[in-house]
Amino acid sequence: MVEPTTSATVTMVAATATVPSLIAFGVPLGLRPDVLLAGFSGALVAIILLNSVPSTGDTWRHLIATTSRRMAVVFASALTAGYLTPMALMIGNMPDPLFLSSAFAVGGGAQHVLRMAIARLKTASGGV
C-alpha cells in the first residue's frame, strides 16, 4: 500500500514550482512578478549608469518633470520585459536559468528600442 504522504509530497513540490501570475480586476495579466522585478532593475540600471533619461534643470518644475518621465520609462521597460522575455525565450528555445538575466537585459534595452519605435511610428504617420 502506498503511503498517503508520497502523493501529498508530490503535490507540494509541484505547487511550489509554479510561479504565480499577476491578476488585475479578476483578469490574469500573464505577468510574473520576478520577471517584472528583473525588468525594473534593468531599467533602473540603464537610467542610473547610462543616463538614458537625463535631467533638464535644477528647478522644482524640472525635477518633478524628470522624475515623472523616469517613472514612466521604468514602468514601460518593466512591462516590456514582462511580456517580451517569455516570448523571446520560448521562440529562442533558451534554458530557464537565462530567464531573469534576459529580463534584466530587456528591461535595460527597452528604453532605446521603444524610443526608436515611437520615432518610426511618428514619421510613418506624418506627425511632427
Residue frames as qw, qx, qy, qz and C-alpha x, y, z in Angstrom:
[[0.000, 0.888, 0.459, 0.000, 0.00, 0.00, 0.00],
 [0.394, 0.471, -0.019, 0.789, 1.29, 3.41, -0.93],
 [0.286, -0.453, -0.484, 0.692, 1.67, 5.86, 1.89],
 [0.162, 0.881, 0.439, 0.072, -0.57, 8.94, 1.62],
 [0.289, -0.814, 0.111, 0.493, 2.38, 11.24, 2.32],
 [0.486, -0.090, 0.567, 0.659, 4.03, 10.45, -1.03],
 [0.228, 0.644, 0.582, 0.441, 1.17, 11.85, -3.09],
 [0.201, -0.947, -0.213, 0.128, 0.95, 14.88, -0.80],
 [0.495, -0.551, 0.303, 0.599, 4.69, 15.43, -1.18],
 [0.414, 0.228, 0.604, 0.642, 4.46, 15.29, -4.96],
 [0.041, 0.845, 0.484, 0.223, 1.59, 17.79, -4.89],
 [0.347, -0.880, -0.030, 0.324, 3.52, 20.19, -2.65],
 [0.506, -0.306, 0.445, 0.673, 6.64, 20.01, -4.83],
 [0.302, 0.453, 0.618, 0.567, 4.63, 20.65, -7.99],
 [0.095, -0.912, -0.396, -0.044, 2.75, 23.54, -6.36],
 [0.395, -0.780, 0.107, 0.473, 5.94, 25.31, -5.26],
 [0.529, -0.034, 0.516, 0.673, 7.48, 25.01, -8.73],
 [0.220, 0.705, 0.516, 0.434, 4.83, 27.21, -10.33],
 [0.212, -0.115, -0.159, 0.957, 5.26, 30.96, -10.19],
 [0.190, 0.688, 0.621, -0.324, 2.09, 32.97, -9.61],
 [0.261, 0.411, 0.422, 0.765, 0.83, 35.33, -12.27],
 [0.044, 0.182, 0.285, -0.940, -0.47, 38.83, -11.58],
 [0.013, 0.581, 0.785, 0.214, -4.22, 39.36, -11.67],
 [0.026, 0.107, 0.129, -0.986, -5.93, 42.75, -12.03],
 [0.548, 0.131, 0.087, -0.822, -9.71, 43.10, -11.57],
 [0.812, 0.086, 0.513, -0.265, -10.14, 39.34, -11.94],
 [0.770, 0.626, -0.112, -0.058, -8.30, 39.20, -15.27],
 [0.802, -0.340, 0.268, 0.412, -4.99, 37.29, -15.36],
 [0.200, 0.905, -0.223, -0.303, -2.36, 39.51, -16.96],
 [0.930, 0.302, -0.055, 0.203, 0.16, 36.78, -17.71],
 [0.224, 0.779, -0.408, 0.421, 2.93, 38.70, -15.96],
 [0.812, -0.268, -0.419, 0.306, 5.27, 37.08, -13.48],
 [0.322, -0.947, 0.007, 0.012, 6.40, 39.28, -10.58],
 [0.697, -0.441, 0.318, 0.467, 10.00, 38.06, -10.72],
 [0.549, 0.368, 0.426, 0.618, 10.29, 38.98, -14.41],
 [0.004, 0.922, 0.235, 0.307, 8.78, 42.40, -13.77],
 [0.533, -0.813, 0.121, 0.201, 11.26, 42.98, -10.95],
 [0.695, -0.133, 0.395, 0.585, 14.19, 41.96, -13.16],
 [0.362, 0.628, 0.398, 0.562, 12.98, 44.31, -15.93],
 [0.251, -0.954, -0.131, -0.102, 12.52, 47.09, -13.38],
 [0.651, -0.597, 0.235, 0.405, 16.08, 46.57, -12.13],
 [0.613, 0.183, 0.432, 0.636, 17.45, 46.65, -15.68],
 [0.142, 0.835, 0.320, 0.423, 15.59, 49.89, -16.38],
 [0.427, -0.899, 0.009, 0.095, 16.96, 51.47, -13.20],
 [0.693, -0.323, 0.338, 0.550, 20.50, 50.47, -14.10],
 [0.469, 0.476, 0.427, 0.609, 20.07, 51.96, -17.58],
 [0.076, -0.937, -0.213, -0.267, 18.76, 55.22, -16.13],
 [0.550, -0.803, 0.130, 0.187, 21.45, 55.49, -13.47],
 [0.655, -0.339, 0.442, 0.511, 24.53, 54.26, -15.31],
 [0.455, 0.297, 0.561, 0.624, 23.71, 55.10, -18.93],
 [0.054, 0.435, 0.173, -0.882, 21.79, 58.33, -18.15],
 [0.159, 0.318, 0.800, 0.483, 19.10, 57.33, -20.61],
 [0.110, -0.847, -0.468, -0.228, 16.64, 59.89, -19.17],
 [0.444, 0.118, -0.248, 0.853, 18.80, 62.96, -18.49],
 [0.149, -0.697, -0.476, 0.515, 17.78, 65.77, -16.19],
 [0.332, 0.709, 0.351, 0.513, 16.69, 69.05, -17.77],
 [0.025, 0.697, -0.145, 0.702, 17.35, 71.51, -14.96],
 [0.324, -0.005, -0.728, 0.604, 17.55, 72.24, -11.23],
 [0.382, -0.204, 0.136, -0.891, 14.24, 73.95, -10.55],
 [0.473, 0.046, 0.759, -0.446, 11.39, 72.14, -8.82],
 [0.724, 0.473, 0.075, -0.497, 9.37, 72.05, -12.01],
 [0.517, 0.558, -0.628, -0.162, 12.22, 70.42, -13.95],
 [0.072, -0.294, 0.914, -0.271, 12.93, 67.92, -11.18],
 [0.613, 0.196, 0.579, -0.501, 9.26, 66.86, -11.00],
 [0.716, 0.550, -0.167, -0.396, 9.06, 66.55, -14.79],
 [0.330, 0.519, -0.789, -0.011, 12.27, 64.48, -14.90],
 [0.295, -0.142, 0.863, -0.384, 11.06, 62.23, -12.09],
 [0.716, 0.331, 0.372, -0.489, 7.73, 61.61, -13.78],
 [0.637, 0.584, -0.423, -0.274, 9.47, 60.83, -17.09],
 [0.118, 0.423, -0.886, 0.146, 11.82, 58.40, -15.34],
 [0.500, 0.033, 0.732, -0.462, 8.90, 56.68, -13.60],
 [0.758, 0.470, 0.073, -0.445, 7.06, 56.30, -16.92],
 [0.482, 0.589, -0.637, -0.124, 10.18, 54.92, -18.62],
 [0.116, -0.288, 0.909, -0.279, 10.79, 52.40, -15.83],
 [0.645, 0.207, 0.532, -0.508, 7.13, 51.31, -15.92],
 [0.735, 0.556, -0.164, -0.353, 7.18, 50.85, -19.70],
 [0.312, 0.550, -0.774, 0.014, 10.50, 48.99, -19.58],
 [0.331, -0.156, 0.855, -0.368, 9.30, 46.62, -16.85],
 [0.740, 0.351, 0.350, -0.454, 6.11, 45.85, -18.81],
 [0.607, 0.622, -0.431, -0.246, 8.12, 45.31, -21.98],
 [0.091, 0.424, -0.888, 0.154, 10.42, 42.89, -20.15],
 [0.515, 0.004, 0.707, -0.485, 7.44, 41.17, -18.55],
 [0.777, 0.446, 0.234, -0.378, 5.74, 40.44, -21.87],
 [0.600, 0.681, -0.391, -0.157, 8.64, 40.03, -24.31],
 [0.114, -0.560, 0.812, -0.115, 11.09, 37.93, -22.29],
 [0.660, 0.012, 0.721, -0.211, 8.90, 34.80, -22.00],
 [0.750, 0.611, 0.140, -0.211, 8.04, 35.05, -25.68],
 [0.333, 0.783, -0.523, -0.050, 11.68, 35.50, -26.73],
 [0.289, -0.424, 0.847, -0.137, 12.84, 32.58, -24.61],
 [0.757, 0.236, 0.556, -0.249, 10.08, 30.38, -26.00],
 [0.683, 0.713, -0.070, -0.139, 10.98, 31.24, -29.59],
 [0.233, 0.756, -0.606, 0.080, 14.73, 31.03, -29.00],
 [0.936, -0.120, -0.331, -0.025, 14.43, 27.74, -27.07],
 [0.194, 0.596, -0.555, 0.546, 16.77, 29.02, -24.34],
 [0.517, -0.220, -0.774, 0.291, 17.20, 27.34, -20.94],
 [0.393, -0.814, -0.402, -0.143, 15.36, 28.60, -17.85],
 [0.596, -0.488, -0.159, 0.618, 18.46, 29.84, -15.95],
 [0.300, 0.102, 0.239, 0.918, 18.76, 32.64, -18.51],
 [0.071, -0.725, -0.644, -0.233, 15.21, 33.81, -17.84],
 [0.301, -0.877, -0.245, 0.284, 15.82, 36.54, -15.24],
 [0.416, -0.426, 0.294, 0.748, 19.08, 37.74, -16.76],
 [0.218, 0.346, 0.635, 0.656, 17.30, 38.07, -20.11],
 [0.146, -0.846, -0.506, -0.083, 14.50, 40.05, -18.44],
 [0.411, -0.711, -0.007, 0.571, 17.16, 42.33, -16.90],
 [0.351, -0.126, 0.490, 0.788, 18.73, 42.91, -20.32],
 [0.077, 0.580, 0.659, 0.472, 15.36, 43.51, -21.99],
 [0.260, -0.867, -0.382, 0.186, 14.40, 45.99, -19.26],
 [0.394, -0.593, 0.165, 0.682, 17.65, 47.88, -19.74],
 [0.243, -0.057, 0.595, 0.764, 17.48, 47.95, -23.53],
 [0.159, 0.649, 0.740, 0.080, 13.76, 48.54, -23.86],
 [0.051, -0.795, -0.169, 0.581, 14.15, 52.29, -23.39],
 [0.068, -0.467, 0.509, 0.720, 16.17, 52.75, -26.56],
 [0.115, 0.194, 0.895, 0.386, 14.10, 50.29, -28.59],
 [0.074, 0.725, 0.657, -0.191, 10.82, 51.90, -27.53],
 [0.032, -0.734, 0.042, 0.677, 12.18, 55.36, -28.33],
 [0.064, -0.247, 0.698, 0.669, 13.17, 54.25, -31.83],
 [0.091, 0.406, 0.891, 0.183, 9.80, 52.53, -32.39],
 [0.055, 0.790, 0.448, -0.414, 7.89, 55.65, -31.34],
 [0.025, -0.619, 0.306, 0.723, 10.03, 57.82, -33.63],
 [0.095, -0.024, 0.846, 0.524, 9.47, 55.44, -36.53],
 [0.080, 0.597, 0.798, -0.021, 5.71, 55.37, -35.97],
 [0.001, -0.772, -0.199, 0.603, 5.68, 59.15, -35.72],
 [0.001, -0.464, 0.508, 0.726, 7.44, 59.60, -39.08],
 [0.094, 0.176, 0.916, 0.347, 5.33, 56.90, -40.74],
 [0.063, 0.703, 0.692, -0.147, 2.11, 58.62, -39.72],
 [0.278, 0.617, 0.230, 0.699, 3.38, 62.01, -40.87],
 [0.446, -0.842, -0.285, 0.110, 3.37, 63.51, -37.38],
 [0.184, 0.882, -0.253, 0.352, 5.59, 66.33, -36.27]]
